[in-house]
Each structure stands twice: as structure tokens, then as C-alpha cells.
Amino acid sequence: MQASAKTYYSKQQTIPLQNKADSCIIAKDWKQALDLYMEIIDHTKSPERRIIQNAAELSSKLGNIDYSMQLLWRLVSSNPNWYLPAPLDDNFMPLKSHPDWTRLNDTITSRRNHIEKDYDHTLIARLKRIRKADQNVRHEYLQAIKAIPADSTKIDSLVRRMTYNDSINLIEVKDILTTYGWPPRNIVGNNASTLWLVIQHADTDTQKQVLPILKEAVKSKAVKASQIAMLQDRILVNLGNKQIYGTQLYQDDNGKYQFYPIEDAENVNARRSEVGLETIEDYYLRISTFY
């Protein structure tokens, strides 16, 4: 009997699975998250690197080291610039018992040393610390608002922590921008994205001041055009104007997500494509099924 052809999911089918898996990560439901990532990998022709790496990390954490090693070799073989950062995350420690670990680790270490030879590791450590302060409390907040019943005291406390962290982080980010400008990829890799995260939470005047720096940085690929688009939209919406790329949403009285008004909405997907954003339909699906 002839085997049936393998079924691959469309992007619209994988987005809710990715969002559910990411939510499970935040809730520390490791097994459910891994099952979802494995389903995506098995039914997607070209899974995102993030999905494969998350599945590899969870597999190692849960004791399936053979599958974890398989996924890591897949990343090494298909992506010449991919490697695991140092120090190695604790979740990958079980892999050290695998007979092929030394060969894999030597390959990754050699690649890392070559790519990071000119990195400013002091600045990178600072950026990682800022990112952790920015993201950890937001993950806690997402869990708190989804809890049933909701703990309003806890939510209020987390909002105060977010506000405080944002103010401290913004001081640090302004200092970094004054000292370095927008740090280029050849000294911080992808870690400059931390600056963008903090600026997204800043006041509108600060965002307007930083926007020209971002526009200059995109020329050297230190910043993605999509990040500039999101910041432009946020500034426009905060000033009461129509957004250009359709990246800003709000929840109505029924808890449903709605887009703030969009300039020339009929052609928004063409503009989104120009800056590397997914279609507005896929974006809405991603937001509405995650939050």
C-alpha cells in the first residue's frame, strides 16, 4: 500500500500553535509546549529557527536528548551563522552525556568564537540584563491577567514594577545611545534589539528623538525596517493620527482586538511587505490568539 503524502500546515494554521506553545512557555508547561513545537516542526516545510531551538531546549530539559541533538545538528547544518550563546543554558546541560556532544559543542564553539571575535561582551551583558528586567515582569503580568480569578492586587503590583523598570531601563538606554549611538551588529550581534524594546515603552517625545537614530541604523542593517515601522505607528497613534503599517491595536469593551485607524488601509499589506512585516491578516491572528 502506498503511503499517504505528508500534510503540511499553512502559516494561518501554525500561528495559533506557535502562540499556544509560547504561552505554555510563559506558564512553564514544558511538556505541552514541546508537543506543540514538535507538531509545528513535523508539519512545516521550513520551521523558524526559534521554533527548532525552543524544541531542542525543551527536549533536553525533559530528557529526550537524542531528539534535542537531532534538532541542534539540523540548525548547525542548515544555518551557517547559527550557534548557541555562551554560557550554555542549564537546560542543555543533559546533552553533555550524549556521545556526540563533544563534536557538536566543538562545532558550535568554533563558530561562536569566529563570529563574536570583535564583540563588546561588557555591553552585551548590559543589554541582556536590561532585556531581562523588561521582559520578565511582562511575562508575569501576562500570566496574572489570564488567571481565573484575576488577582487585582497582584496585577496592580506588577504594573507598578513595570513602570519602575521602564523608567530605570530608559535611563540606561539613553546612556548607551549617547555613548555608542545605535550599537552595530558586529559588536553586539542581535542584542541591540533590547534598545528597541525599551523605546517601544517610552514616552512619545523620547520615541520621536530616537526615530532618526533608528532610521540611520537601518542603513547598516543594525535595525530592521519592521522595527522602525512599528515605532512610527506607535508615535502616530499616540499623537492622535492614523497609523501607516497597521501595527497598533487596542481592546474594545468586549475584549476584542481592533486596529487603530490606518491611512490608506486598502494598500496596507503592500506597505507592510516593503518593510518585512507579515500580512495584516496574519498579524491580527497572531495577536488575537496570543494575548
Secondary structure, DSSP 4 states (H G I P E B T S, - for coil): -PPPPPP---HHHHHHHHHHHHHHHHTT-HHHHHHHHHHHHHT-SS--HHHHHHHHHHHHHTT-HHHHHHHHHHHHHH-TT----SSPPGGGGGGGGSTTHHHHHHHHHHHHHHHTTT--HHHHHHHHHHHHHHHHHHHHHHHHHHSSS--HHHHHHHHHHHHHHHHHHHHHHHHHHHHHSS--HHHHTTTTHHHHHHHHTS-HHHHHHHHHHHHHHGGGTSS-HHHHHHHHHHHHHHTT--BSS---EEE-TTS-EEEPPBTTGGGHHHHHHHTTPPPHHHHHHHHHHH-
